[in-house]
Each structure stands twice: as C-alpha cells, then as structure tokens.
C-alpha cells in the first residue's frame, strides 16, 4: 500500500483534572523533520514524543502542537509545597534543640527556600506523561489513516499514468516494427550520398547500414522501460515504505526515454517520447509525496 506524507490528526482526552489536546500536521520532506510546539509542562516528554513519531512517521515534516487546559477548581498558579515546608521546619526545630541562638526563619527566609513555592500547573508528571503519550499515539493513528486514504488516490493516479506510458511504448514498438525496412533503405541512401564519389561495394554498404541501424536501434531501451514499469508497479503494491525506491526508478525511466528521443530519426517517435516525459514528470510530482 502507498502512504502519502500529507496527513492530519487531532485528538484529546478529558479527565477530572484537565483536557489535553494534540494536533499533528504532516507534509512532504526528504527526511523526518519533527517540529513540536509544547507547553512548559510537556517539555520533559519531548524526547520520548520524538522517538514515537520517528517510529511511526519515517519521513516527512511533522508539526505537533499540544495544549493542556486545567479544569476549574484545580490548583493553578503558585502554591505552597506543604510537605517540603514541614521538612524544612523539622530541620529548624532539630537545630534549635542544639543551640539557643538559632532564630525561627522569617516569611522571607521561608519563601526563598528551594521548592517551597511550586507551579500549580505542574501536576503529577507520571499521570501527565501517560495522558500525553496516549493522546499522541491516538493522533498519530488518525494521521496514518489520513495518509493511507490519500495514498490510495495517489496510487490510482500513478497506475493510470503508468498505463499511459506503457501504451506509448507499445505505439513506438509498432512504428519501429513497421518502418524497419523503410529505415534501412533511408540509411542506405544517406550513406550513398555521403560516399557518392567513393567506390563502395554492395556488401560494405550493407555493413555500414547495419552499423548505423544498430546505433539507432531503441529495442533495448524499450525493454528496460518495460522492466522499470513492472518493478514500479511491484513496489507500489508492497507493504514497505517505497518513496525512495520509486524515485530511483523514475530516474532510470527518464534516462531510457531520453535515449529513445535522442536516437530516433522518426518525428512521430520523438513526439511520443515527449509525451512519455510529460507523464513521467506528473508521476514524479506524486512520488515526492510518498513515504
């Protein structure tokens, strides 16, 4: 199956504390380009998010946006870390037992102690991580469905254009087959004009004609084109990611078509080669968006 690099997904999850939303957009890119926009509370999980995205999106630019909204009644803003305060006060009391000269800390002293005042938006990290990664995976599943749906449309278009190219190849074969004797006679006349003042026996003339005909022969190019088209179709139907392989085959097909166009003396074949190039370029545009 073919998967497009263009996709979109959006998922969210509600619980008693928050609503967490993840939105992902993907477009084509030669390599994986991960571009996250995360709130501060989710930044500790960015590396793990990247590992998940890399596993499920081999290529393409992946733009991820996540948002956490805490529900009314939940702690937000700055809050006192009661547990940490009690730990500090316990230490102060222990010190006071050993010395009468230790004053009880002032409010300013307490507020300057590490971790006494914390951000209320920083909920339990384990729970936040679990929710975030769960929503991330659900969103990626939606993206994958979207990519496969788009991939079906791409495959339909590619198959149609490959059939057009195969038809053009067959038309060229018909022309080269029916015009073989005519071409040989034309080559013979060309050589006779070039060597008009030279005595050239019949066998030598036919030898030169055969050499010229071989240089102009495009049979091998057409056979290789058939082979590339068959392999292209095979890759399209495989389950592996195939964008890079299809790109390589398009380069090879382009070389064969260029050779056909440069070798032929037939105007009709030249026009058919131009038509094949046109279809090949349309295929190339589609393949650029295949994973």
SULTASUL-V790501 format. One record per helix or strand of 2 or more residues. SS is the DSSP state (helix for helix, strand for strand). FROM is the first residue (numbers start at 1). LEN is the number of residues. If there is no record, write none. Layout:
# SULTASUL-V790501
ss/from/len
SS/FROM/LEN
SS/FROM/LEN
This chain:
# SULTASUL-V790501
ss/from/len
strand/7/8
strand/18/10
strand/32/6
helix/40/17
strand/60/11
strand/78/3
helix/82/17
helix/107/5
strand/117/3
helix/125/54
helix/180/15
helix/202/15
helix/219/18
helix/243/21
helix/267/21
